[in-house]
């Protein structure tokens, strides 16, 4: 009988700390690509910088996802009326 050391990855939500446990046990993954694929297919958000956000839809999780979004563009054309009816540049 031999003893072998194996390195594996587990997934944990960066917002609430919940482990990825689809069937009430923690899954162990061989590599980052496998972990990312499984988490994404299960509705979790995985960012390019390895941030992981579970699918819980509360205010804190939505704020974390919103923080990843770029700011809304401001488009203003010359001669366009503002929402208050005033003339803009």
Secondary structure by P-SEA (a helix, b strand, c coil): cbbbbbbbbbbbbcccccccccccbbbbbccaaaaaaaaaaacbbbccccccccccccaaaaaaaaaaccccbbbbccccccccccccc
